[in-house]
Amino acid sequence: MAELKRTPLYPVYEKYGAKTVDFGGWEMAVQFSGIKKEHEAVRTKAGLFDVSHMGEAIVEGEGAGEFLQYMLTNNIKNAEPGKALYTAMCYEDGGTVDDLLVYQLEKEKYMLVLNAANIEKDLEWLRRHVMKNVSITNISEDTALIAVQGPMAETVLQKVTDASLADILPFRFAAGASVGETENVIVSRTGYTGEDGFELYCPAGEAVRCWETIIKAGESEGIIPCGLGARDTLRFEAKLPLYGQELSADITPLEAGIGFCVKLKQEDDFIGKEALKKQKEAGLKRKLVGIEMVDKAIPRPGYIVHDDNGAEIGWVTTGTQSPTLKTNVGLALLNIEWTNLDQAVEVDVRGKARRAKVAAVPFYKREK
């Protein structure tokens, strides 16, 4: 059995009594003080996450922008230094290689942020298609990623950073910032919780010091360490997709509801464009929707969804009891005929049909 990898922040797991799990080959904190408590802290105050298992790669050189334009579904020409783009990377048939963030650091220098379980696969796919004069460098081991999220995130972080956070708009970033005594930090107004917040890319060797600086600064605001359990319930309520559940090689970005980052009308070609164009023109055969349980049951990932005659019409991709709404809800990929709001469906819960209905998503949307 392969030994689990650990992030540079593993020492804080031990200090704060984290419960860890195997997450894609990483020994990650699933919770510190409890998933519901951590979830509520992010919705009402602030939470601090270790997401250093995510991958980072630098793509640079003459033609780097042209290369990424071909590899990714979003329009990289809309990028500029200081701006981040959310995008997908697809196979020729429109299936999803990964969903990722692209940061333009300089004119022909970009940082890609990759899902942890997909790092090697993504890099292999990129290198297979790499163009002349473009280099791809994996900097994952040298980079730690800390997320501070919640309505008090800006207040907490501004105490310890020289970056002017009010000037960093959503999906913008400041490079070369300091956080306490930690220098050379990228401070990005991005996140995966449905709340306002920031993601900090810092040197791996500085991760613990950076973490402790933020924890100390946020004591009066009620900041607490948070694990991947709360990260999952938070992103789920906001209908933010998780690769391997809402997205996969068999699920296209259009089916998963992230068509906003698929620019089919742009002139430039990208891998998967023709397949996605045909899928859109023909009309989706299935799509991701929210479901709410009518009967008392929780729709767990992988549960099959049936119509009222017992025919299979899809499956649950993510489901739980929403900590914010206190209702049993899920995301499900269903045949298009069954995706209208309030449509009655049935979820197979351990062999028993339980009533549910199609519900509006996102389940949670913060007030601006």
SEVOTOR-266205 format. One record per residue: x, y, z of N, C-alpha, C in turn; residue in three letters. Coordinates in steps of 0.1 Angstrom, whole numbers, plus 2048, in hexadecimal, padded with zeros to 3 digits. Example, Ala and Ser with C-alpha at 12.3 -4.5 7.8 and 13.67 -1.06 7.14 Angstrom:
BEGIN
8847C784E87B7D384E8847DF84EAla8807EA8478897F584788180084FSer
end
This chain:
BEGIN
8097F480080080080080980C800Met8068167F780E8227F580C82B802Ala81783180681683A81180F84780DGlu80684C8157FF858812808864812Leu80686D80980D879808808883812Lys81088C81780C8968218108A481CArg8078AE81F80A8BB81B8148C2824Thr8198CD8218228D582A81B8D9837Pro80E8D98378068DD8438028D184CLeu8088C58498048BA8528078BC861Tyr8128C38648148C68738098CD87APro8018D58727F68DC8797EA8D287CVal7EA8C88747DF8BE8767E18B8884Tyr7EE8B48877F18AF8947EE8B98A0Glu7F28C589D7F18D08A87E28D28ABLys7DA8D38A17CC8D68A37C28CA8A3Tyr7C88BE8A47C08B28A67B78AE89BGly7BC8AF88F7B48AC8837B289D881Ala7A689987C7A488C8787A788B869Lys7B08818657B48818577AE875850Thr7AE8768437A986C83A7B286B82EVal7B18608267B885E81A7AF86580FAsp7B58708097AE8777FF7B68787F3Phe7B386F7E97BB86E7DD7CA86B7DFGly7CD8637E97DB8607EC7E286A7F5Gly7DA8747FB7DF87D8047D987B812Trp7E187D81C7DC87C82A7D788A82EGlu7CA88D82C7C589A82E7BC89B83AMet7BB8A783F7B28AA84B7A38AA845Ala79B8A184A78D8A18467858AA850Val78A8AB85C7848B586678D8B7872Gln78B8C38787928C68847898C6890Phe77F8CE8907768CF89B7688CA898Ser7668C588C7598C08877548C787BGly74F8BF87174B8C48647418CF865Ile7368CD86D72B8D786E7308E4874Lys7398E387F73E8EF8857478F687BLys74F8EF8747588F686A7508FC85FGlu7468F585A73D8FA850737907854His73190786072B91386573491F867Glu74191C86B74B92686D74D92D860Ala74E92685575192C848745934843Val73992F84672D93784272B94384AArg73094485672C94F85F739957863Thr74495186375095886875C95685ELys76594C86177094985877693C85CAla77B93585178192885378E92884BGly7989208507A591E8497A6910845Leu7AA90E8387AB9018327B98FF82CPhe7BE8F282E7CA8EE8277C68E781AAsp7C98ED80F7C68E68027D38E57FAVal7DD8E28017EB8E17FB7EC8D47F3Ser7E28CB7F37E38C07EB7E08C37DCHis7DA8CF7DA7D78D37CC7E58D57C5Met7E48D37B87F08D47B07F28E27A9Gly7FE8E67A78018F37A080C8F0795Glu80A8F678A8138F477F815901778Ala82190477482491176C82590D75EIle81E91475581E913747823920741Val82F92073B83592C73683C92B729Glu84093672384793671783F93C70CGly84693F7018409456F683593C6F0Glu8299416F081E9386EC8169316F7Gly81A93470481392E70F80493170FAla80093D70C7F294170B7EB939700Gly7F19386F47EC9316E97EA9226ECGlu7F391C6F37F390E6F77E790C701Phe7E591570B7DB9137147CD91670ELeu7CD91F7047C09216FD7BC9146F6Gln7C590C6F17C29006EB7BE8F56F5Tyr7C48F57017C28EA70A7B58EC713Met7B18F97157A78FC71F79A902718Leu78F90071F78290471977F91371BThr78491A72478292872678B93071DAsn78893C71B78F94571279B94B719Asn7A79457177B394A71E7B795871AIle7B195D70E7B496A70A7AD975714Lys7A497071C79E9787267A697A732Asn7B19727337BA97373F7C397F73DAla7C99837497D298E7497DA98C756Glu7E69927577ED9917647E599676FPro7E498E77A7DC9917857CE98C785Gly7CA98477A7BD97F7797BD970778Lys7B396977F7B295B77F7A5957777Ala7A694C77079B94776879793876DLeu78B93576E786928771783922763Tyr78791576178690F754785900756Thr7838F974B7848EB74A78E8E773FAla7928DA74079B8D57367948C8732Met7938C672578B8BB7207928B2717Cys78D8A671579189C70B78A89F6FETyr78E8996F478889B6E67798996E6Glu7748906EE76688D6EE75E8966F7Asp76489F6FD75E8A970675E8A5715Gly76289971876389572676E89D72DGly76D89E73A7758A87417828A1747Thr78D8A774379A8A374979B8A8757Val7978B57597988BB7667918C9765Asp78D8CE77178A8DD7717958E377AAsp7988EF7767A48F577C7A490577BLeu7AD90B7837AF9197827BC91C77ALeu7BB9277737C792C76C7CA93B770Val7D693D7757DB94A7797E594F76FTyr7E295B7697EC9607617F6969769Gln80296476B80C96B77381397676BLeu81697375F81D97C75581797A748Glu81C98173E81698073081597272BLys82096B72C82195D727825953732Glu81F95673E82294D74981594C752Lys81193F75380593C75A807931765Tyr7FF93276F7FF9277797F1920778Met7F29137777E590B7777E4904785Leu7D890478A7D58FD7967CC8F1794Val7D28E67977CC8D97937C68D179FLeu7BC8CA79C7B68C17A77C08B67ABAsn7C18B47B87CC8AB7BE7CD89E7B7Ala7C18977B57C188A7B07C58897A1Ala7C589579A7C789678C7D489B788Asn7DD89F7917E98A678E7F189F783Ile7F58927857FD88B77B7F688976EGlu7E988676F7E18847627E089175BLys7DE89C7627DD8A975B7EA8AD754Asp7F58AB75C8028AF7568068A674ALeu80289974B80589173F7FD895733Glu7F18997357E889E72A7EE8AB724Trp7F28B472D7F78C07288048BE720Leu80D8B572681A8B371F8188AB712Arg80E8A371180C89C7058098A66F9Arg8038B16FD7FF8BB6F28088C86F2His8128C86FA81A8D46FC8208D96EFVal81F8E66ED8248ED6E18338F16E3Met8398F46D78478F86D78499056DFLys8549066E68589116EE84F9136FBAsn84790A6FE83E90A70B843900715Val84690472184A8FB72B83F8F9736Ser83F8ED73C8358EA74783D8E5753Ile83C8EC75E8448E976A83A8E6775Thr83B8DA77B8338D778783A8DD793Asn8338E679A8388ED7A68308E97B2Ile8288DE7B181F8DA7BC8268D87C9Ser8328D17C98398CE7D583F8DA7DCGlu8418E57D48478F17DA83D8FB7DEAsp8308F87DC8259017DF81B8FC7E9Thr8189047F280D9017FC80190A7F8Ala7F59057FB7E990D7F87E090D805Leu7DD9198097D591B8157C9924811Ile7BD91F8157B19278127AB92D81FAla7A993A81F7A194082A794945824Val78993F82A77C94182477294682EGln76894E82A75D95283375C961833Gly75096683874E97483875897D83FPro76097784876A97E85077897C84AMet77997583F78697283978E97E836Ala78898882F79099482C79499C838Glu78C99D8427909A384F79C99D855Thr79B98F8567A698885C7B3989854Val7B29868477BE98683F7C599483ELeu7BD99E83D7C29AC83B7CB9B0847Gln7C99AA8537D19AD85E7E09A985CLys7E299F8547F09998537F699A845Val7EF99F83B7F59A082E7F69AE829Thr8009B08218039BE81B7FB9C080EAsp7F49B58097EB9B77FE7DF9BE801Ala7DA9C77F97CE9CF7FB7C29C67F6Ser7BC9BF8007B29B57FC7A69BB7F6Leu7A29C77FA7969CD7F47989CF7E5Ala7A59D07E17A79D37D37A89C67CAAsp7A89BA7D17A89AD7CA79A9A97C8Ile7959AA7BC7879A67B97879977B7Leu77B9917B777A9837B578197E7A8Pro7889737A979096E79F79B97779APhe7A097F7A37AC9877A17B69837ACArg7C39877AA7CD9837B47D898D7B5Phe7DF98D7C07EB9957C27F798C7C4Ala80198D7BC80D9857BD81898C7C5Ala8219857CB82C98B7D38289917E0Gly81C98D7E58189937F281E98C7FEAla81D99280982298C81681698981FSer81797E82780D97B83181597983EVal81498384781D98285282C98384DGly83497985284297984D844971841Glu83996B83C83A96383083996B823Thr84396B81B84497380F84196B802Glu8409717F783E96B7EA8319637EAAsn8269697EF8199627EF8109677E4Val80995E7DD7FE9637D47F19637DCIle7EB96E7DD7DE9707E47D39717DAVal7CA9677D97C09667CF7B29667D5Ser7A996E7CF79C96F7D47939647CDArg7969587D178F94C7CB78C9437D7Thr7849397D478192F7DF7779257DAGly77491C7E376C9107DF76190D7EATyr75C9187EF7529177FB74591E7F8Thr7449277EE73892F7ED73993C7F5Gly74493E7FC74694A8047519527FEGlu75195F80375D9677FF769961806Asp77596380078195E80678D95F7FDGly7989598027A495A7FB7AC94D7FBPhe7B394B7F17BC93F7F07CB9457EFGlu7D393F7F87E19447F97EB9397F4Leu7F293C7EA7FD9337E580A9387EBTyr8109307F381D9347FA8279297F8Cys83492D7FB83E9227FB83B917805Pro83D90B80183A8FF809840900817Ala84C90581885490682484E91082EGly846919828840924831832921835Glu82C91683181E913832819914841Ala82190D84A81D90D85881D91B85EVal82792285B82893086181D93985BArg81A93784F80F93F84980193B84FCys7FF92E8517F39298577F192F865Trp7FC92E86D7FB93387B7F994287CGlu7FF9498727FD9578727EE95B870Thr7E79548677D99578647D0952870Ile7D39478767CB9428817CC94C88DIle7D895188F7DA95A89B7D2967897Lys7D396C88B7CD9788877BE978888Ala7B896C8867AA96A8857A3966892Gly7AB96589D7A59608AA7989688AEGlu7999758AD78E97D8B178297C8A8Ser78497889B779977892774968892Glu77A96089977495289B779948890Gly78494B88978994287F78D935885Ile78A92A87E78E91C883794914877Ile79D90B87A7A290286F7968F986APro7968F785D78B8EF8577918E484ECys78A8D984D78F8CD8457878CC838Gly78A8C18317848BE8247758BB825Leu7718B68317638B383375A8BF831Gly75E8CA8387578D78377598DD829Ala7648DB8247678E181675D8DA80CArg75A8CD80E7518C68057438CB807Asp73E8CC8147308D081672E8DF811Thr7388E78137378F580F7368F6800Leu73F8EF7F97408F17EA7338EA7E4Arg72E8E07EB7228D97E67168E27E7Phe7148E97F27098F27F37098FD7E9Glu7159017E571790C7DB7179067CCAla7148F97CB7158F27BE7228F47B6Lys72D8F37BE73A8F37B773E8E57B5Leu7428E17A97448D37A57518CE7ABPro7518C17AE75D8B97B27608AF7A7Leu76D8B07A37718A679877089879ETyr76B88F79676988179B75B87F79FGly7538897A17458887A573C89079BGln73D89D79A7358A579173C8A6783Glu7498A47837518A4776759898775Leu75B893769763887766766886757Ser76E87C75477087974576387673EAla75987274574C86E740741879741Asp74588474873B88F74A74189C744Ile73A8A273B7408AE73573D8BA73EThr7448C573B7428D27437348D7741Pro72E8D57357208D97327168D273BLeu7188C573C70F8BD7447108C0753Glu71C8C475771F8C776571A8D5769Ala7168DD75F7118EA76271C8F5763Gly7288F275D7328FD75D73590274FIle72A90274772B907739730915738Gly72F91D74373392B74374292C740Phe74A92174375892274075C91A734Cys75291772B75491071F75191A714Val75B92070D75892B7037589256F5Lys74C9206F274A9196E57499246D9Leu7469306DC74593A6D27529416CELys75D93E6D676A9446D276F93E6C5Gln7779456BE77C9406B17869356B3Glu78F9366BE79992D6C079491F6C3Asp79B9156BE7979076C179D9036CEAsp7968F96D579C8F36E17988E46E1Phe79F8DC6E879D8CE6E878F8CC6EEIle7868C56E77798C16EB76E8CB6E6Gly7738D66DF7698E06DB75E8DB6D2Lys7628D36C87588CE6BE74E8C56C5Glu7538BC6CE74A8B36D57408BB6DEAla7458C56E573D8CD6ED7338D56E5Leu7378DA6DA72E8E26D17238D96CCLys7268CD6C871B8C46C47128C06CFLys7188BE6DB70F8BB6E77058C66EAGln70A8D26E97018DE6EC6F78DF6E1Lys6FB8DE6D46F28E06C96E78D56C9Glu6EB8C96CD6E18BE6CD6D88BF6D9Ala6DC8C66E36D58C76F06DA8BC6FAGly6DC8C07066E18B77106D88AC712Leu6DD8A07146D58947176D4892726Lys6DD89872D6DC89773C6E38A4742Arg6E08A774E6E78B27546E68B1764Lys6EF8B976A6F08B97786E58C277ELeu6DE8BC7886D38C478F6D48C279EVal6CD8CA7A56CC8C87B36BF8BF7B6Gly6C08B77C16B58AF7C56B38B17D4Ile6A78B17D86A38B27E769B8A67EAGlu69E89F7F56978947F96898987FFMet67F8907FB67289280167088880CVal67487C80A67587181468187481DAsp68186E82968C86F83269886682ELys6A286C8276AD8648236B886E81EAla6C486A81D6CF8728186D486C80BIle6D48758006D88707F36E786F7F2Pro6ED8647F46FC8627F47018617E6Arg70E8657E47148647D77148567D2Pro7108557C570F8487BF7018417BFGly6F88477C76EA8417C86E48437BATyr6DC8397B66D583A7A96C88417ABIle6C58497A06B88517A06AF84A796Val6A284879969984279068D84C78EHis68684978367985078066E848788Asp66284D78665784778E65383978AAsp65983577F65782777A66281D77EAsn66C82378567881B78968381A77FGly68282277468D82276A69882B76FAla6A482776D6B082E7716B183B768Glu6B384776E6B48537676C085B76AIle6C98567736D585D7776DA858784Gly6E386078A6E985D7976ED86979FTrp6EE8687AC6F28727B57018747B4Val7068807B27148827B171A8867BFThr71288F7C67158937D47088947DBThr7088907E86FC8927F06FF8917FFGly6F88998076FA8998156EE8A181CThr6EE8A28296E58AB82F6EC8B982FGln6E68C38296EC8D08286ED8D6836Ser6FA8D983B6FB8DF8486F48ED849Pro6F48F483E6ED90183F6DE90083EThr6D98F88356CA8F78336C48ED83CLeu6CC8E48426C68D984A6BC8D0842Lys6BF8CF8356B68C682D6BF8BC826Thr6BA8B08226C18A681A6C08A980CAsn6CC8AD8066CC8B17F86D88AA7F1Val6D78AB7E46E28A57DC6E38AC7CEGly6EE8A97C76F08AC7B96EF89F7B2Leu6E889F7A66E689379F6E7896790Ala6ED88D7896EE88D77A6E2885775Leu6D888C76F6CC88676B6C988775CLeu6C287E7566BD87F7496B588C748Asn6B689373D6B18A173B6A28A273EIle69B89773A68C89773C68889974AGlu69189675368D8957616948A0769Trp6988AB76369F8B67696978C376CThr68B8C376A6838CF76C6818D177BAsn6808DD78067F8E078E6728DA794Leu6748D479F6698CD7A76658C07A1Asp66C8BB7966698AE79066B8A379BGln66189A79C66288F7A666B8847A1Ala6748807A967D8747A567E86B7B2Val6858607B06878577BB6968537BCGlu69B8537C86A98507CB6AA8427D1Val6B28397CB6B482C7D16BD82D7DDAsp6B782C7E96BF82D7F56C081F7FCVal6CB8187F96CE80B7FE6C28017FBArg6BE8027EE6B47F97E96A67FD7EBGly6A38097F169680E7F369481B7EBLys68981C7E46868287DD6818337E6Ala68883F7E668584A7EF6828567E6Arg67685D7E96728687E167B8747E2Arg67D87B7D76848877D767F8907CCAla68489C7CB67F8A57C068B8AE7BBLys68B8B27AF6958BB7A96948C87B0Val69F8CD7B569F8DA7BD6A88E47B6Ala6A68F17BA6AE8FC7B46BC8FC7BAAla6C68FF7B26D49007B76D990D7B2Val6E49127B96EA90D7C46E190C7D1Pro6E49037DA6DC9027E66DE90E7EFPhe6EA9137EE6EE91F7F66F59297EDTyr6F19367EF6F89417E86F994C7F2Lys7059517F470895B7FE7029687F9Arg6FE9708036F997E8007069877FEGlu70598E7F37109977EF7119A37F9Lys
end
